[in-house]
């Protein structure tokens, strides 16, 4: 006997219910990811109004968030780089971060920079888990397993390691869909060349992947573009036709055009006269330093919870090239990587099934990414060919991790297919309950393996410093008045200067985050901010009148940057300005000296230098062939090899008469020195090892090339392997009339 016929639900309702179920799984994965992340970093111990990270690169992100609140744009800040202000359009550091910047901007509409930072970081776990779930489902993984592996991927070691400073890199939500698109292109399942009205699910998801990649980080876009181009090429070779290759090229072309559109502020930027490029350190050597090492990829965390695994990693602690320390895959992804590589390498003796084809596709992409990103790999070759902007190839580890987890998905589905028939049919909930328990165990085991106390922020210390800084800079603002200008020592370049002594990079931004004072730090290097290095080239005593001419009311010293805690330079300041007690913070680390009375005295004596000459100085910038500046017994100098290049910068709008002076010491007593100014050679012979330079020149605005060459023998210094052939002392260019 049969019951009454049941009419099927309308297709629209079925579609909607399926979407809701998928959304529930995806958001569930995001919720679990946030819960696990909160447990790993003890998020309940944090203070919402204090940034989770308050040093290093996190300071840069916090300052960008403050820019958005103060000026409405992340590119501009009148209170940084005083007296010119900050214009980040000179430095393309945020190209490809459209979605990251957009999310941060929305947050700053209602939250403080610190609160915006914290919410963005927490939301990044949801975003990564959600897009990972979509990508796993697109690749054919079952719902529960897709959600499980999405959580595992979102709580990768890489995520926590980046959260401490590289906030945007921690939001790698574009990677899973980019990799999934490459897999489908490799398997011939995506055709973006057909008319949009004929697009299916794969094509529309591919379009979504490209959209996410356009604003999800330039590194992730570049890595996935490489995979897309590789997938299209390999598929074209397999099919012996051009269409798959054109698909790959078209996808990469759309990606490049999208990123170029987001980079318009940088592309249309017109640098001031005399500016040089602020982008430095993008060389083959940098690609080696920040390249990927397979040993770092597969070994566990340096501070793993299990002693034996921690010991394995400790063996590599003496390695020469340390990278960024974020490459660890974790044991689960390492097993997945092993599986996909084996599937790719083992010869096929019979037609492959669907599971093997999936493994081989993921293995192909993983191997390609490893070959490109590993030290001395194809990434280094790209740097040699002029693509040195992508120097940190170790960041491809998170791309490899997703391919590896895709391999895990295939293996686990095969194992579940064998296990499920062996489970009792009754009770009915036993099978799904077993699946849920296994998934939960897998997530907990992976989280245990991939995380540790090394990722636990020091909340009390951060909160203490944040509150202490708030009080100190509020006191300075009350003393000097809103908008007063403060010059900061030591003079450091922005961005990417590196630490100075015990002062981390970007530490000078603390005052900007806590006050409405104007600060000297933050002007992009290579531009108008170069006047600061020139002003201090001959010491603080000579620089102080120039600071008055530039309009500064106070001089701030970060004592952590100096071996003597600032004792020498502060003594020099007091010797020139007169006795005074600086404003010192509670930790005794920051000291601020008042320049107002000193400035009044200089003005009354008519001893203030010309402001235009101070802020727009002609100067020399050394380049290739020069070694880092040094100081010995109070004398500053700079060594170079037999060939050295420099530039004379004239930041003015008309031809200018200048004089190039200095002393060049050669190891050979009568060595010859050739000085080339804009292609014109002048020759000098050393007298008792020394060439005295005094060259009057008339130079056009902007940069004039300057070259030095010598036939001198090298100076032999025990333990110093450098090629020391020219020693420059007091190399200076000044206006001459």
HUUR-V794056 format. One record per residue. N is the residue number from 1. RES is the residue in one letter. PHI is phi in degrees with one decimal (none if undefined). PSI is psi in radians with two decimals (none if undefined). NEAR is the number of other C-alpha atoms within 8 Angstrom. Layout:
# HUUR-V794056
<<N;RES;PHI;PSI;NEAR> <N;RES;PHI;PSI;NEAR>>
This chain:
# HUUR-V794056
<<1;X;none;2.28;2> <2;X;-110.0;2.59;3> <3;X;-80.2;3.06;4> <4;X;-62.4;2.58;4> <5;X;-64.5;2.43;4> <6;X;-106.4;2.11;4> <7;X;-73.4;2.40;4> <8;X;-65.3;2.60;4> <9;X;-66.8;2.67;6> <10;X;-57.2;2.46;6> <11;X;-53.9;-0.65;6> <12;X;-61.7;-0.72;6> <13;X;-67.3;-0.68;8> <14;X;-60.6;-0.75;9> <15;X;-62.8;-0.78;8> <16;X;-63.8;-0.72;8> <17;X;-65.3;-0.67;8> <18;X;-63.9;-0.73;8> <19;X;-62.1;-0.75;8> <20;X;-64.4;-0.67;8> <21;X;-64.9;-0.80;8> <22;X;-62.3;-0.72;9> <23;X;-64.2;-0.67;8> <24;X;-63.8;-0.75;8> <25;X;-62.7;-0.80;12> <26;X;-63.7;-0.83;14> <27;X;-68.1;-0.57;10> <28;X;-62.4;-0.74;9> <29;X;-61.1;-0.71;16> <30;X;-63.2;-0.73;15> <31;X;-64.2;-0.78;9> <32;X;-63.6;-0.70;9> <33;X;-60.0;-0.81;15> <34;X;-63.5;-0.72;12> <35;X;-61.7;-0.77;8> <36;X;-67.2;-0.74;10> <37;X;-61.3;-0.73;11> <38;X;-61.7;-0.67;10> <39;X;-68.5;-0.69;8> <40;X;-63.7;-0.76;12> <41;X;-100.4;0.17;10> <42;X;50.1;0.97;9> <43;X;-59.3;-0.46;9> <44;X;-67.2;-0.25;5> <45;X;-87.2;-0.17;6> <46;X;-78.9;2.75;9> <47;X;-103.8;2.18;8> <48;X;-58.4;-0.62;8> <49;X;-84.4;-0.01;7> <50;X;-111.9;2.27;11> <51;X;-63.4;2.49;12> <52;X;-60.3;-0.59;12> <53;X;-125.2;2.34;9> <54;X;-137.2;0.85;9> <55;X;-163.9;2.86;11> <56;X;60.3;-2.43;11> <57;X;-65.4;-0.38;10> <58;X;-61.3;-0.55;13> <59;X;-63.1;-0.64;14> <60;X;-64.1;-0.77;10> <61;X;-64.7;-0.72;11> <62;X;-62.3;-0.67;12> <63;X;-69.5;-0.61;12> <64;X;-63.7;-0.73;10> <65;X;-63.0;-0.68;14> <66;X;-68.3;-0.66;12> <67;X;-53.9;-0.78;14> <68;X;-60.7;-0.66;12> <69;X;-75.6;-0.68;10> <70;X;-79.3;-0.81;7> <71;X;-109.2;-0.19;10> <72;X;84.1;-0.05;7> <73;X;-137.4;2.46;8> <74;X;-73.5;-0.23;12> <75;X;-83.5;-0.41;10> <76;X;-125.3;2.51;11> <77;X;-153.5;1.99;12> <78;X;-69.7;-0.39;11> <79;X;-89.2;0.01;13> <80;X;-116.1;2.69;16> <81;X;65.0;0.53;16> <82;X;-56.7;2.50;14> <83;X;-91.9;0.09;10> <84;X;-88.1;-0.48;10> <85;X;91.7;2.92;13> <86;X;-100.5;2.36;15> <87;X;-132.4;1.71;10> <88;X;-72.7;-0.09;10> <89;X;-64.0;-0.28;9> <90;X;-77.0;-0.25;10> <91;X;-130.1;1.94;9> <92;X;-78.5;0.85;9> <93;X;-76.2;-0.31;4> <94;X;-113.0;0.32;6> <95;X;-62.0;2.31;11> <96;X;86.5;0.07;13> <97;X;-107.0;0.57;13> <98;X;-56.6;-0.86;13> <99;X;-69.9;-0.62;9> <100;X;-63.5;-0.85;12> <101;X;-65.0;-0.68;8> <102;X;-62.4;-0.75;8> <103;X;-64.6;-0.73;9> <104;X;-64.9;-0.67;12> <105;X;-63.4;-0.75;10> <106;X;-62.1;-0.69;8> <107;X;-66.3;-0.68;11> <108;X;-71.4;-0.19;13> <109;X;-67.0;-0.46;7> <110;X;-127.0;-0.19;6> <111;X;-125.3;2.81;9> <112;X;-73.5;2.88;9> <113;X;-54.9;-0.72;11> <114;X;-65.5;-0.78;13> <115;X;-65.6;-0.67;12> <116;X;-62.9;-0.72;13> <117;X;-58.8;-0.83;14> <118;X;-65.0;-0.78;11> <119;X;-66.6;-0.71;9> <120;X;-58.5;-0.79;11> <121;X;-62.4;-0.80;12> <122;X;-64.2;-0.74;9> <123;X;-65.2;-0.45;9> <124;X;-62.9;-0.53;12> <125;X;-68.3;-0.69;15> <126;X;-65.3;-0.81;15> <127;X;-60.5;-0.79;11> <128;X;-65.4;-0.76;16> <129;X;-63.0;-0.72;18> <130;X;-67.2;-0.84;13> <131;X;-69.2;-0.55;13> <132;X;-64.8;-0.74;15> <133;X;-60.1;-0.80;15> <134;X;-59.7;-0.75;10> <135;X;-66.3;-0.76;11> <136;X;-61.1;-0.74;14> <137;X;-65.1;-0.70;11> <138;X;-60.6;-0.56;9> <139;X;-85.6;0.05;8> <140;X;96.7;0.17;6> <141;X;-77.6;2.47;12> <142;X;-64.2;2.74;7> <143;X;-57.2;-0.94;9> <144;X;-63.6;-0.74;9> <145;X;-67.3;-0.67;10> <146;X;-61.0;-0.76;14> <147;X;-65.7;-0.69;14> <148;X;-61.5;-0.87;13> <149;X;-71.9;-0.47;12> <150;X;-63.6;-0.70;15> <151;X;-65.4;-0.80;14> <152;X;-57.7;-0.77;12> <153;X;-66.8;-0.64;13> <154;X;-73.4;-0.41;13> <155;X;-104.8;0.57;15> <156;X;-64.2;2.69;13> <157;X;-54.2;-0.67;13> <158;X;-54.8;-0.72;11> <159;X;-63.2;-0.84;11> <160;X;-69.6;-0.64;12> <161;X;-65.6;-0.62;10> <162;X;-79.2;-0.43;12> <163;X;-62.7;-0.40;11> <164;X;-75.8;-0.12;10> <165;X;-167.6;-0.82;12> <166;X;-85.4;1.25;10> <167;X;-58.2;-0.77;13> <168;X;-68.6;-0.59;9> <169;X;-67.2;-0.44;9> <170;X;-72.8;-0.27;13> <171;X;-99.3;1.26;14> <172;X;-93.9;0.70;12> <173;X;-66.6;-0.32;13> <174;X;-80.3;-0.34;14> <175;X;-64.3;-0.87;14> <176;X;-57.1;-0.78;13> <177;X;-69.9;-0.58;14> <178;X;-63.9;-0.77;13> <179;X;-66.5;-0.76;13> <180;X;-61.2;-0.69;12> <181;X;-62.9;-0.73;13> <182;X;-62.6;-0.68;12> <183;X;-61.6;-0.81;12> <184;X;-67.1;-0.60;12> <185;X;-67.6;-0.70;17> <186;X;-63.4;-0.59;12> <187;X;-92.6;0.11;8> <188;X;74.5;0.51;9> <189;X;-106.8;0.03;8> <190;X;-123.7;2.29;10> <191;X;-136.3;1.65;10> <192;X;-82.6;-0.03;11> <193;X;-87.4;-0.19;5> <194;X;-75.8;2.79;7> <195;X;-60.2;2.49;7> <196;X;-55.1;-0.53;6> <197;X;-66.6;-0.29;4> <198;X;-102.4;0.12;6> <199;X;-64.9;2.42;11> <200;X;-104.5;-2.92;6> <201;X;-58.0;-0.76;6> <202;X;-62.7;-0.70;11> <203;X;-68.5;-0.76;11> <204;X;-68.4;-0.64;9> <205;X;-66.5;-0.59;10> <206;X;-64.7;-0.73;12> <207;X;-60.4;-0.75;8> <208;X;-61.9;-0.68;8> <209;X;-62.6;-0.76;12> <210;X;-63.0;-0.74;12> <211;X;-60.2;-0.78;10> <212;X;-65.5;-0.70;11> <213;X;-66.1;-0.56;15> <214;X;-58.4;-0.66;16> <215;X;-120.0;0.27;14> <216;X;-101.7;0.28;17> <217;X;116.9;2.20;16> <218;X;-67.7;-0.55;13> <219;X;-64.9;-0.81;8> <220;X;-67.0;-0.63;14> <221;X;-64.1;-0.73;15> <222;X;-66.4;-0.76;8> <223;X;-61.9;-0.80;11> <224;X;-70.8;-0.58;12> <225;X;-61.7;-0.69;11> <226;X;-62.4;-0.72;8> <227;X;-67.4;-0.69;13> <228;X;-64.7;-0.74;15> <229;X;-66.5;-0.70;12> <230;X;-64.0;-0.79;10> <231;X;-61.7;-0.77;14> <232;X;-63.7;-0.69;16> <233;X;-65.9;-0.84;11> <234;X;-64.8;-0.69;10> <235;X;-66.0;-0.68;14> <236;X;-63.4;-0.69;13> <237;X;-66.6;-0.67;8> <238;X;-67.7;-0.69;6> <239;X;-90.0;-0.21;6> <240;X;57.4;0.79;6> <241;X;-150.8;2.81;7> <242;X;-81.9;-0.37;7> <243;X;-58.0;-0.79;7> <244;X;-60.8;-0.67;14> <245;X;-63.8;-0.73;13> <246;X;-64.5;-0.58;9> <247;X;-62.3;-0.80;13> <248;X;-63.5;-0.79;15> <249;X;-63.7;-0.71;11> <250;X;-63.4;-0.73;9> <251;X;-64.0;-0.77;12> <252;X;-66.4;-0.68;11> <253;X;-61.5;-0.76;8> <254;X;-62.4;-0.67;9> <255;X;-65.4;-0.77;14> <256;X;-64.0;-0.76;9> <257;X;-63.6;-0.68;8> <258;X;-64.1;-0.77;10> <259;X;-67.2;-0.66;13> <260;X;-61.1;-0.66;8> <261;X;-64.3;-0.69;7> <262;X;-72.4;-0.31;11> <263;X;-93.6;0.15;11> <264;X;-54.4;-0.73;8> <265;X;-56.7;-0.57;8> <266;X;-81.8;-0.62;10> <267;X;-70.4;-0.59;6> <268;X;-92.5;-0.03;6> <269;X;-63.6;2.28;8> <270;X;-106.7;1.78;4> <271;X;-67.6;2.59;7> <272;X;-60.9;2.75;8> <273;X;-57.8;2.33;10> <274;X;88.3;0.01;12> <275;X;-74.8;2.59;13> <276;X;-118.5;2.96;7> <277;X;-67.5;2.31;7> <278;X;-84.6;-0.14;10> <279;X;-85.4;1.98;6> <280;X;-132.5;2.83;5> <281;X;79.3;0.15;5> <282;X;-96.3;1.40;12> <283;X;-131.2;3.08;11> <284;X;-60.3;-0.69;12> <285;X;-60.1;-0.67;6> <286;X;-67.3;-0.66;12> <287;X;-62.8;-0.55;18> <288;X;-73.7;-0.80;11> <289;X;-60.3;-0.73;10> <290;X;-103.8;0.36;14> <291;X;-78.4;2.95;17> <292;X;-88.7;2.46;17> <293;X;-117.7;2.26;9> <294;X;-59.8;-0.61;8> <295;X;-63.0;-0.64;6> <296;X;-72.4;-0.45;11> <297;X;-70.9;-0.72;11> <298;X;-101.0;-0.31;11> <299;X;-78.7;2.73;11> <300;X;-73.6;3.14;16> <301;X;-59.8;2.58;11> <302;X;-59.7;-0.55;7> <303;X;-114.4;0.85;8> <304;X;-62.7;2.63;12> <305;X;-67.5;-0.42;9> <306;X;-97.1;2.18;6> <307;X;-57.1;-0.77;7> <308;X;-61.3;-0.78;6> <309;X;-67.5;-0.63;10> <310;X;-64.3;-0.61;14> <311;X;-65.1;-0.74;8> <312;X;-57.8;-0.73;10> <313;X;-72.0;-0.58;12> <314;X;-62.6;-0.46;8> <315;X;-59.5;-0.52;7> <316;X;-93.0;0.09;7> <317;X;-66.0;-0.34;6> <318;X;-91.5;0.15;5> <319;X;-60.2;2.61;6> <320;X;-73.1;-0.76;4> <321;X;-105.4;1.99;5> <322;X;-91.7;-0.34;8> <323;X;66.1;-2.62;9> <324;X;-107.0;-0.07;7> <325;X;71.0;0.49;8> <326;X;-122.9;0.27;10> <327;X;-91.0;-0.24;14> <328;X;-54.7;2.22;14> <329;X;-81.0;-0.58;17> <330;X;93.7;2.74;15> <331;X;-63.9;-0.69;11> <332;X;-63.9;-0.87;10> <333;X;-67.4;-0.55;13> <334;X;-64.1;-0.74;11> <335;X;-63.4;-0.68;10> <336;X;-64.0;-0.71;13> <337;X;-62.9;-0.74;16> <338;X;-60.0;-0.72;9> <339;X;-65.4;-0.79;11> <340;X;-71.4;-0.57;15> <341;X;-70.6;-0.73;13> <342;X;-62.3;-0.76;9> <343;X;-59.9;-0.59;11> <344;X;-74.8;-0.64;12> <345;X;-86.3;-0.53;6> <346;X;-68.7;2.23;6> <347;X;-63.4;2.53;5> <348;X;-89.1;2.21;6> <349;X;-105.6;-0.10;4> <350;X;-154.1;2.88;4> <351;X;-54.8;2.33;5> <352;X;-80.8;2.55;8> <353;X;-81.1;3.11;6> <354;X;-61.9;-0.71;6> <355;X;-63.0;-0.78;8> <356;X;-65.7;-0.67;9> <357;X;-63.3;-0.69;9> <358;X;-65.5;-0.75;10> <359;X;-61.6;-0.74;15> <360;X;-65.3;-0.67;12> <361;X;-64.1;-0.80;12> <362;X;-66.3;-0.64;14> <363;X;-64.4;-0.68;17> <364;X;-59.9;-0.84;11> <365;X;-68.0;-0.67;13> <366;X;-64.7;-0.77;14> <367;X;-65.5;-0.73;9> <368;X;-60.0;-0.75;10> <369;X;-66.7;-0.66;13> <370;X;-66.5;-0.77;11> <371;X;-61.3;-0.60;9> <372;X;-79.7;-0.62;11> <373;X;-95.4;-0.33;14> <374;X;-69.0;2.71;15> <375;X;-56.8;2.35;13> <376;X;64.8;0.38;9> <377;X;-93.3;-2.79;10> <378;X;-67.8;-0.40;10> <379;X;-62.1;-0.71;14> <380;X;-63.8;-0.66;13> <381;X;-62.8;-0.70;10> <382;X;-63.3;-0.64;10> <383;X;-63.5;-0.71;16> <384;X;-62.5;-0.61;10> <385;X;-83.2;0.05;7> <386;X;108.6;0.11;6> <387;X;-104.7;0.75;8> <388;X;-71.7;-0.17;13> <389;X;-58.5;-0.57;7> <390;X;-90.7;1.41;10> <391;X;-92.4;-0.52;14> <392;X;-92.5;1.27;9> <393;X;-71.1;-0.28;14> <394;X;-62.6;-0.34;15> <395;X;-69.9;-0.18;11> <396;X;-70.6;-0.13;12> <397;X;-59.2;-0.58;12> <398;X;-74.3;-0.43;11> <399;X;-71.6;-0.80;15> <400;X;-62.0;-0.64;13> <401;X;-60.6;-0.69;12> <402;X;-68.7;-0.74;13> <403;X;-60.3;-0.68;14> <404;X;-65.2;-0.73;18> <405;X;-69.5;-0.49;14> <406;X;-63.7;-0.66;12> <407;X;-64.6;-0.69;16> <408;X;-59.5;-0.72;13> <409;X;-59.3;-0.77;12> <410;X;-64.2;-0.80;12> <411;X;-63.5;-0.78;8> <412;X;-66.5;-0.61;8> <413;X;-65.5;-0.66;9> <414;X;-65.4;-0.74;8> <415;X;-65.6;-0.70;8> <416;X;-65.6;-0.63;8> <417;X;-63.0;-0.51;8> <418;X;-83.9;-0.59;8> <419;X;-77.6;-0.69;8> <420;X;-57.5;-0.78;8> <421;X;-62.2;-0.35;7> <422;X;-85.9;-0.16;6> <423;X;-82.0;2.51;8> <424;X;-60.3;2.56;8> <425;X;-75.2;-0.41;7> <426;X;-121.6;2.48;6> <427;X;-70.2;2.82;6> <428;X;-65.2;-0.48;6> <429;X;-81.5;-0.07;7> <430;X;-63.3;-0.78;11> <431;X;-63.7;-0.94;11> <432;X;-64.5;-0.60;7> <433;X;-64.6;-0.70;8> <434;X;-62.3;-0.75;8> <435;X;-61.6;-0.75;8> <436;X;-65.5;-0.75;9> <437;X;-63.7;-0.76;8> <438;X;-63.2;-0.72;8> <439;X;-64.0;-0.76;11> <440;X;-62.8;-0.72;9> <441;X;-64.0;-0.70;8> <442;X;-63.2;-0.76;9> <443;X;-62.9;-0.80;12> <444;X;-65.3;-0.71;8> <445;X;-64.8;-0.75;8> <446;X;-65.8;-0.71;12> <447;X;-64.3;-0.72;12> <448;X;-58.9;-0.72;9> <449;X;-75.2;-0.66;12> <450;X;-89.2;-0.14;14> <451;X;-128.2;2.99;15> <452;X;-175.3;3.11;12> <453;X;-66.9;-0.26;8> <454;X;-63.2;-0.35;6> <455;X;-94.9;0.05;10> <456;X;-81.4;2.02;9> <457;X;-66.5;2.69;7> <458;X;-90.9;1.42;6> <459;X;-59.8;-0.82;10> <460;X;-60.2;-0.75;6> <461;X;-66.7;-0.73;7> <462;X;-63.3;-0.78;13> <463;X;-63.5;-0.69;10> <464;X;-63.0;-0.80;8> <465;X;-67.7;-0.70;8> <466;X;-60.5;-0.82;10> <467;X;-67.5;-0.70;8> <468;X;-62.5;-0.76;10> <469;X;-64.2;-0.69;12> <470;X;-58.1;-0.76;10> <471;X;-67.9;-0.72;8> <472;X;-65.9;-0.86;10> <473;X;-73.9;-0.49;11> <474;X;-64.4;-0.66;10> <475;X;-65.0;-0.71;8> <476;X;-64.0;-0.72;10> <477;X;-65.1;-0.67;13> <478;X;-65.8;-0.59;8> <479;X;-76.5;-0.75;6> <480;X;-99.3;-0.36;8> <481;X;97.4;2.55;9> <482;X;-58.0;2.32;8> <483;X;89.4;-0.11;8> <484;X;-62.5;2.64;11> <485;X;-100.6;2.31;14> <486;X;-123.3;2.18;13> <487;X;-91.5;2.44;13> <488;X;-113.7;2.32;13> <489;X;-118.2;2.51;9> <490;X;-74.6;2.75;7> <491;X;-69.9;2.13;8> <492;X;-131.4;2.65;7> <493;X;-79.0;2.70;11> <494;X;-133.7;2.36;11> <495;X;-89.1;-3.09;8> <496;X;59.8;0.90;6> <497;X;-85.1;-0.61;8> <498;X;93.5;2.96;6> <499;X;-68.5;2.61;8> <500;X;-121.8;1.92;9> <501;X;60.3;-2.23;9> <502;X;-94.3;0.15;8> <503;X;-92.9;2.01;10> <504;X;-66.7;2.80;11> <505;X;-60.3;2.52;13> <506;X;70.7;0.15;12> <507;X;-65.7;-0.44;10> <508;X;-65.8;-0.14;8> <509;X;-81.6;-0.10;12> <510;X;-57.6;-0.75;9> <511;X;-64.0;-0.65;11> <512;X;-65.4;-0.60;13> <513;X;-73.0;-0.33;9> <514;X;-119.4;0.07;10> <515;X;-152.6;2.99;10> <516;X;-108.5;0.47;9> <517;X;-78.8;2.84;14> <518;X;-100.1;2.38;15> <519;X;-122.0;2.51;15> <520;X;-70.6;-0.55;13> <521;X;-73.1;2.63;15> <522;X;110.7;-0.13;13> <523;X;-73.8;2.35;17> <524;X;-66.2;2.31;17> <525;X;-62.3;2.65;12> <526;X;88.8;-0.16;10> <527;X;-112.4;-2.62;13> <528;X;-57.5;-0.44;13> <529;X;-66.5;-0.18;11> <530;X;-62.5;-0.32;9> <531;X;-58.5;-0.47;11> <532;X;-66.3;-0.78;8> <533;X;-63.4;-0.67;8> <534;X;-66.8;-0.70;9> <535;X;-62.0;-0.58;11> <536;X;-101.8;0.17;10> <537;X;-62.8;-0.54;6> <538;X;-113.6;0.54;7> <539;X;100.8;2.86;7> <540;X;-70.5;-0.55;10> <541;X;-62.0;-0.77;8> <542;X;-73.6;-0.44;10> <543;X;-78.0;-0.52;11> <544;X;-58.6;-0.78;10> <545;X;-60.8;-0.57;12> <546;X;-68.0;-0.62;13> <547;X;-64.9;-0.68;10> <548;X;-63.0;-0.77;12> <549;X;-60.8;-0.60;12> <550;X;-78.5;-0.14;10> <551;X;96.4;0.37;8> <552;X;-88.3;2.44;13> <553;X;-96.8;-0.36;13> <554;X;-149.9;2.78;12> <555;X;-125.5;2.12;13> <556;X;-108.5;2.30;12> <557;X;-120.8;2.16;12> <558;X;-92.6;1.79;14> <559;X;-65.3;-0.41;11> <560;X;-63.1;-0.36;11> <561;X;-79.4;-0.20;12> <562;X;-112.3;2.42;11> <563;X;-59.4;-0.55;7> <564;X;-98.2;0.31;7> <565;X;60.0;0.54;9> <566;X;83.4;0.11;13> <567;X;-59.2;-0.82;7> <568;X;-66.3;-0.84;7> <569;X;-70.1;-0.57;8> <570;X;-70.7;-0.58;9> <571;X;-64.0;-0.69;8> <572;X;-66.3;-0.65;10> <573;X;-63.1;-0.84;12> <574;X;-65.9;-0.62;10> <575;X;-62.8;-0.54;8> <576;X;-90.5;-0.79;8> <577;X;-83.9;-0.35;8> <578;X;104.1;2.77;8> <579;X;-59.8;2.36;6> <580;X;-163.7;2.69;6> <581;X;-97.2;2.07;5> <582;X;-72.4;2.79;8> <583;X;-81.0;2.05;9> <584;X;-114.9;2.44;10> <585;X;-75.4;3.00;11> <586;X;-63.3;-0.47;7> <587;X;-87.8;-0.09;6> <588;X;71.7;0.34;7> <589;X;-97.7;-0.52;11> <590;X;-114.5;2.35;12> <591;X;-133.9;2.29;13> <592;X;-122.9;2.20;11> <593;X;-105.3;2.47;11> <594;X;-83.8;2.19;9> <595;X;-102.9;-0.01;12> <596;X;-68.0;-0.83;8> <597;X;-64.9;-0.71;7> <598;X;-61.7;-0.73;9> <599;X;-64.2;-0.71;10> <600;X;-61.6;-0.69;8> <601;X;-64.5;-0.75;8> <602;X;-63.4;-0.73;11> <603;X;-65.5;-0.65;9> <604;X;-67.6;-0.47;7> <605;X;-91.7;-0.07;6> <606;X;66.9;0.53;6> <607;X;-106.5;0.28;8> <608;X;-84.5;2.21;10> <609;X;-63.3;2.90;9> <610;X;-66.9;2.17;7> <611;X;-61.6;-0.70;9> <612;X;-64.2;-0.71;7> <613;X;-70.3;-0.52;8> <614;X;-70.6;-0.81;13> <615;X;-85.2;-0.30;9> <616;X;-129.9;1.07;10> <617;X;-81.0;2.48;12> <618;X;-75.1;2.47;12> <619;X;-159.0;2.92;11> <620;X;-104.0;2.34;11> <621;X;-116.8;2.01;8> <622;X;-77.5;2.65;8> <623;X;-136.0;-2.33;9> <624;X;-63.3;2.39;7> <625;X;99.1;-0.35;10> <626;X;-91.1;2.53;12> <627;X;-94.9;3.00;7> <628;X;-62.6;2.56;6> <629;X;-59.6;2.60;8> <630;X;-134.3;2.92;7> <631;X;-142.5;2.36;8> <632;X;-143.8;2.18;6> <633;X;53.2;0.70;4> <634;X;81.6;-0.04;5> <635;X;-103.4;2.24;7> <636;X;-94.0;2.40;10> <637;X;-153.9;2.99;11> <638;X;-146.7;2.15;12> <639;X;-84.3;2.74;13> <640;X;-147.4;2.86;15> <641;X;-81.1;-2.83;11> <642;X;-70.0;-0.44;14> <643;X;-125.2;2.31;10> <644;X;-144.6;2.50;13> <645;X;-118.9;2.57;13> <646;X;-150.9;3.12;12> <647;X;-139.1;2.51;12> <648;X;-98.8;2.12;13> <649;X;-99.8;2.16;14> <650;X;-115.1;1.71;15> <651;X;-85.0;0.78;13> <652;X;-123.8;3.00;11> <653;X;-101.3;0.09;6> <654;X;-140.9;2.77;6> <655;X;-55.5;2.49;9> <656;X;-134.0;2.39;11> <657;X;-84.6;2.20;11> <658;X;-132.2;2.98;14> <659;X;-133.6;2.16;12> <660;X;-95.4;2.06;13> <661;X;-129.3;2.86;12> <662;X;149.5;3.12;12> <663;X;-124.7;2.27;12> <664;X;-115.7;2.05;12> <665;X;-101.7;2.27;12> <666;X;-114.7;2.41;15> <667;X;-59.6;-0.55;12> <668;X;-85.4;2.21;8> <669;X;-57.2;-0.71;10> <670;X;-115.2;0.58;9> <671;X;-64.2;2.77;13> <672;X;-103.4;2.49;11> <673;X;-124.6;2.25;13> <674;X;-108.3;2.19;12> <675;X;-111.7;2.14;12> <676;X;-112.6;2.10;12> <677;X;-116.0;1.89;10> <678;X;52.4;0.75;7> <679;X;89.4;-0.10;6> <680;X;-102.7;2.19;6> <681;X;-93.6;2.50;8> <682;X;-131.3;2.46;7> <683;X;-116.6;2.46;8> <684;X;-136.0;2.53;9> <685;X;-111.4;2.28;9> <686;X;-67.8;2.48;14> <687;X;-111.8;1.94;8> <688;X;53.5;0.88;6> <689;X;79.8;-0.08;12> <690;X;-120.9;2.35;11> <691;X;-113.0;2.10;13> <692;X;-92.8;2.05;8> <693;X;-93.3;2.33;9> <694;X;-155.4;1.50;8> <695;X;-117.5;1.92;7> <696;X;-74.9;2.35;9> <697;X;-139.5;2.66;8> <698;X;-118.4;2.03;8> <699;X;-119.2;2.57;10> <700;X;-76.6;2.82;10> <701;X;-59.4;2.63;14> <702;X;98.6;-2.56;11> <703;X;-104.8;2.29;12> <704;X;-112.4;2.23;11> <705;X;-70.5;2.43;12> <706;X;-132.9;2.27;12> <707;X;-130.4;2.59;12> <708;X;-130.0;2.34;12> <709;X;-140.1;2.51;10> <710;X;-143.1;2.69;12> <711;X;-100.2;0.20;8> <712;X;-65.6;2.64;12> <713;X;-68.5;2.94;8> <714;X;-87.5;2.55;8> <715;X;-74.9;2.28;8> <716;X;-98.7;2.03;6> <717;X;-123.0;2.12;6> <718;X;-58.0;2.24;4> <719;X;83.0;-0.01;4> <720;X;-113.2;1.97;6> <721;X;-89.5;0.13;5> <722;X;-74.7;2.76;4> <723;X;-90.9;1.59;9> <724;X;-97.3;1.79;12> <725;X;-124.4;-0.34;15> <726;X;-138.2;2.24;14> <727;X;-115.6;2.06;12> <728;X;-100.0;2.23;13> <729;X;-124.8;2.13;12> <730;X;65.1;0.62;9> <731;X;-69.7;1.93;10> <732;X;-138.8;2.58;9> <733;X;-126.1;2.30;12> <734;X;-130.7;2.71;10> <735;X;-65.7;2.51;9> <736;X;-128.8;1.35;7> <737;X;91.9;none;4>>
